[in-house]
């Protein structure tokens, strides 16, 4: 398994080096146009394509892929292709949604895994889905895919959140099977991208973005691994998934709710995501990234503690709802906090000038 991870990281790095100069010719470049773009120079959106190449090749080389895993990877390829086209031509929301549903169906029908029960979610007995199992799982997969797509607004966030979620699953998995091997390979494949994207270890001058291809892939992988963990290896409860993916799900639901209340499309773009607000409050996106990844890690720990302590699913679910309510409350106070911190910075700057 360690060899497969090292090879995945190496393939990902090589793919980045190959794709970087080809990005303009492929049309995989994000140009700084419009008020939603914060970068000053065109940036290649090749991260997701390079990561998928690494995952696919490493899985074929080192893992005993069955029909189920092969079809699941086919669903991932469908989303990566969709994302690459969206990066190039900005597809309509309807077209993106249809492709996401198709990829979700390939995953569910190809692997034969879907959510059959939500556990004792409300405290009145197990919630069994019955004939709603497949459509409910499709909604869950599409929801997680869009959550990662929406949260990909500052460097390192979507990739970091996926690494936290998959890393947590690997830590609590009873054994490393083929699906867990793909999860490990995925984590390794994301590392070179994160180094380039965040320009770590002296890596300057080659900034890249994950692109829609990468954010959709991240969401798909998270959904696949969580469903497998809940229904196949049964190392987590369905409610545990809410805690492992709490931050992207909270951000998606809150943003879409605010847009709907304003009479806008839930898929319209704006700067009301938590990462945008926190970047303004803290002064830059790097500080916001550290805070958000720390919060995501803490929420994942809560989910794992609840699982290992065998806390009732209902308690964990209502706890998740309490976190969501607290999140909305803090979000409503964010503009006020921003003004207070801005005034404090101005006063501090004046004091420094007087000295």
C-alpha positions in Angstrom: 0.0 0.0 0.0 2.8 2.4 0.8 4.4 1.8 -2.6 1.2 2.5 -4.4 0.9 5.8 -2.4 4.4 6.9 -3.3 4.0 6.0 -7.0 0.6 7.9 -7.0 2.4 11.0 -5.6 5.2 10.7 -8.2 2.7 10.2 -11.1 0.7 13.2 -9.9 3.9 15.3 -9.8 5.0 14.2 -13.3 1.5 14.9 -14.7 1.6 18.4 -13.2 4.9 19.1 -14.9 3.6 17.8 -18.2 0.2 19.5 -18.1 1.5 22.9 -16.8 2.9 24.2 -20.2 0.0 22.5 -22.1 -2.7 24.2 -20.0 -3.3 27.2 -22.4 -3.5 24.9 -25.4 -6.0 22.7 -23.6 -8.0 25.7 -22.5 -7.5 24.8 -18.8 -6.7 28.2 -17.6 -8.6 30.4 -15.1 -8.3 34.1 -16.3 -8.7 37.0 -13.8 -11.9 38.5 -15.1 -14.9 39.7 -13.1 -15.2 40.6 -9.4 -15.2 37.0 -8.2 -11.7 36.5 -9.4 -9.0 37.4 -6.8 -5.9 36.3 -8.7 -4.0 38.8 -10.8 -2.5 36.4 -13.4 -4.0 33.5 -15.5 -3.7 30.2 -13.5 -3.8 26.7 -15.0 -6.7 24.6 -13.7 -4.9 21.3 -14.2 -4.8 20.0 -10.6 -7.9 17.7 -10.9 -6.8 16.2 -14.2 -3.3 15.4 -12.9 -4.7 13.9 -9.7 -7.2 11.6 -11.5 -4.4 10.4 -13.9 -2.4 9.5 -10.8 -5.3 7.7 -9.1 -6.3 5.8 -12.2 -2.8 4.6 -13.1 -1.7 3.7 -9.6 -5.0 1.8 -9.0 -4.5 -0.2 -12.2 -0.9 -0.9 -11.3 -1.2 -1.9 -7.6 -4.8 -2.8 -6.8 -6.9 -5.9 -7.7 -9.7 -3.9 -9.3 -13.0 -5.7 -9.6 -15.9 -4.7 -11.8 -17.4 -2.6 -9.0 -14.2 -0.5 -8.5 -13.7 -0.2 -12.2 -17.2 1.2 -12.7 -16.8 3.6 -9.8 -13.6 4.9 -11.4 -15.6 5.3 -14.6 -18.0 7.5 -12.7 -15.1 9.5 -11.5 -13.8 9.9 -15.1 -17.2 11.1 -16.1 -17.1 13.9 -13.5 -13.4 14.8 -14.3 -14.4 15.1 -18.0 -17.4 17.2 -17.1 -15.3 19.4 -14.8 -12.7 20.0 -17.5 -15.3 21.0 -20.0 -16.8 23.3 -17.4 -13.4 24.8 -16.8 -13.1 25.5 -20.5 -16.6 26.5 -21.5 -18.6 27.2 -18.3 -21.5 24.8 -18.8 -25.0 25.5 -17.7 -26.1 24.4 -14.2 -28.6 22.0 -15.7 -26.0 20.2 -17.8 -23.7 19.9 -14.8 -26.5 18.5 -12.7 -27.5 15.9 -15.2 -23.9 14.7 -15.6 -23.5 14.5 -11.8 -26.7 12.4 -11.5 -25.3 10.1 -14.2 -22.0 9.7 -12.4 -23.9 9.0 -9.2 -26.0 6.3 -10.9 -22.8 4.7 -12.3 -21.3 4.6 -8.8 -24.5 3.2 -7.2 -25.6 0.8 -9.8 -22.1 -0.2 -10.8 -20.9 -1.0 -7.3 -24.2 -2.1 -5.9 -23.7 0.0 -2.8 -26.3 2.5 -1.6 -27.6 3.9 1.7 -30.3 1.4 2.9 -30.7 2.9 6.4 -29.8 6.1 8.3 -29.7 4.4 11.6 -31.8 5.6 14.6 -31.4 9.2 13.4 -34.3 10.7 15.4 -34.4 8.5 18.4 -37.6 6.6 17.4 -36.1 3.6 15.8 -34.0 2.9 12.6 -34.9 5.0 9.5 -35.0 2.4 6.7 -35.1 3.9 3.2 -36.6 0.9 1.3 -37.5 1.9 -2.3 -36.1 5.4 -1.7 -32.6 4.0 -1.1 -31.2 4.6 -4.6 -32.8 8.1 -5.2 -31.8 9.2 -1.7 -28.2 8.0 -2.3 -28.1 9.8 -5.6 -29.1 13.0 -3.8 -26.4 12.5 -1.2 -23.7 11.9 -3.9 -24.7 14.9 -5.9 -25.0 17.0 -2.7 -21.5 16.1 -1.6 -20.1 16.7 -5.1 -21.6 20.2 -5.2 -20.5 20.9 -1.6 -16.8 20.3 -2.5 -17.3 22.3 -5.8 -18.7 25.3 -3.8 -16.1 25.1 -1.0 -13.2 25.3 -3.5 -12.8 29.1 -3.2 -9.4 29.5 -1.6 -6.1 27.7 -2.1 -5.9 24.3 -0.5 -9.3 24.1 1.1 -11.2 21.5 -1.0 -8.1 19.3 -1.2 -7.3 19.7 2.5 -10.9 18.8 3.5 -10.8 15.7 1.4 -7.5 14.6 2.9 -9.0 15.0 6.4 -12.1 13.0 5.5 -10.3 10.2 3.8 -7.5 10.1 6.3 -10.0 9.8 9.1 -11.7 6.9 7.3 -8.4 5.1 6.8 -7.6 5.4 10.5 -10.8 3.8 11.6 -11.1 1.2 8.8 -10.9 -2.4 10.2 -8.7 -3.4 7.2 -7.3 -2.0 4.0 -9.2 -3.4 1.0 -9.3 -2.2 -2.5 -11.6 0.8 -1.8 -9.4 1.8 1.1 -6.4 1.4 -1.2 -7.9 3.9 -3.6 -8.5 6.3 -0.8 -4.8 6.1 0.2 -3.8 6.6 -3.4 -6.1 9.6 -3.6 -4.6 11.2 -0.6 -1.1 10.7 -2.0 -2.1 12.1 -5.4 -3.5 15.3 -3.8 -0.2 16.0 -2.0 1.8 17.4 -5.0 -1.2 19.5 -6.0 -1.4 21.0 -2.5 2.3 21.8 -2.6 2.0 23.6 -5.9 -1.3 25.3 -5.1 -0.1 26.6 -1.7 3.5 27.1 -3.0 5.0 25.2 -0.2 8.7 24.2 0.3 10.0 26.9 -1.9 7.7 25.9 -4.8 7.3 29.3 -6.4 6.2 30.5 -9.9 4.0 27.4 -10.7 0.7 28.2 -9.1 -2.2 25.9 -10.1 -5.8 25.5 -9.3 -7.8 22.3 -8.7 -10.4 23.4 -11.2 -13.9 22.1 -11.4 -12.5 18.7 -12.6 -10.7 18.4 -9.3 -13.4 19.7 -6.9 -16.0 17.4 -8.5 -13.6 14.5 -8.2 -12.9 15.3 -4.6 -16.6 15.3 -3.8 -17.2 12.1 -5.7 -14.4 10.3 -3.9 -15.6 11.5 -0.5 -19.2 10.3 -1.2 -18.0 7.0 -2.5 -15.7 6.3 0.4 -18.3 7.3 3.0 -21.0 5.2 1.5 -18.6 2.2 1.3 -17.6 2.7 4.9 -21.3 2.9 6.1 -22.7 0.0 4.0 -19.8 -2.4 3.2 -17.1 -2.3 5.8 -19.6 -0.8 8.3 -16.8 1.0 10.2 -19.0 4.1 10.5 -22.6 5.0 11.1 -24.3 7.1 8.5 -24.5 10.1 10.8 -20.7 9.9 11.2 -20.5 11.1 7.6 -22.2 14.4 8.6 -19.3 15.1 11.0 -16.5 14.1 8.6 -18.0 16.4 5.9 -19.5 18.9 8.2 -17.7 22.0 7.0 -18.4 21.7 3.2 -22.0 20.6 3.9 -22.6 23.5 6.3 -21.2 26.0 3.8 -23.3 24.6 0.9 -26.6 24.6 2.8 -26.1 28.0 4.3 -25.1 29.7 1.1 -27.9 28.1 -1.0 -30.4 29.0 1.7 -29.4 32.6 1.7 -29.5 32.8 -2.1 -33.0 31.2 -2.2 -34.2 33.7 0.4 -32.9 36.6 -1.7 -34.7 35.2 -4.7 -31.5 34.1 -6.5 -30.5 30.8 -8.1 -28.9 28.5 -5.5 -26.1 27.9 -8.0 -25.3 31.6 -8.6 -21.8 32.7 -7.7 -21.0 35.2 -4.9 -18.6 36.0 -2.1 -20.8 34.9 0.8 -19.0 31.5 1.4 -17.5 31.1 4.8 -14.0 31.0 3.4 -14.5 34.4 1.7 -16.0 35.9 4.9 -13.3 34.5 7.1 -10.5 35.6 4.7 -11.8 39.2 5.0 -12.1 39.0 8.8 -8.6 37.4 9.3 -6.9 39.6 6.6 -5.9 36.8 4.2 -6.9 33.4 2.8 -3.9 31.5 4.3 -5.1 32.3 7.9 -8.6 31.4 6.9 -7.4 28.0 5.5 -5.6 27.1 8.7 -8.7 27.9 10.8 -11.1 26.1 8.5 -8.9 22.9 8.2 -8.5 23.0 12.0 -12.3 23.2 12.5 -12.8 20.4 10.0 -10.3 18.2 11.8 -12.0 19.0 15.2 -15.4 18.1 13.8 -14.1 14.9 12.4 -12.6 14.0 15.8 -16.0 14.6 17.4 -17.6 12.2 14.9 -15.0 9.5 15.6 -15.3 9.9 19.3 -19.0 9.6 19.1 -18.6 6.5 17.0 -16.0 4.8 19.2 -17.9 5.7 22.4 -21.1 4.2 20.8 -23.1 7.3 21.4 -26.6 7.1 20.0 -27.0 8.2 16.4 -29.9 10.5 17.4 -27.6 12.3 19.9 -24.9 12.8 17.1 -27.5 14.0 14.7 -29.0 16.5 17.0 -25.5 17.6 17.9 -24.8 18.2 14.2 -28.0 20.3 14.0 -26.8 22.3 17.0 -23.5 22.9 15.2 -25.3 24.1 12.1 -27.4 26.5 14.2 -24.3 27.8 15.9 -22.7 28.2 12.5 -25.5 30.3 11.2 -25.4 32.5 14.3 -21.7 33.1 14.0 -22.1 33.7 10.3 -24.7 36.5 11.0 -22.1 38.1 13.3 -19.3 37.9 10.8 -19.8 41.4 9.2 -19.8 43.0 12.7 -16.7 41.1 13.7 -15.0 42.2 10.4 -15.8 45.9 11.2 -14.5 45.6 14.7 -11.2 43.9 13.6 -10.8 46.5 10.8 -11.1 49.4 13.3 -8.7 47.6 15.6 -6.1 47.3 12.8 -6.5 51.0 11.9 -6.0 52.1 15.5 -2.9 49.8 15.8 -1.5 51.2 12.6 -2.0 54.8 13.8 -0.3 53.9 17.1 2.7 52.5 15.3 3.0 55.6 13.2 2.9 57.8 16.2 5.8 55.9 17.7 
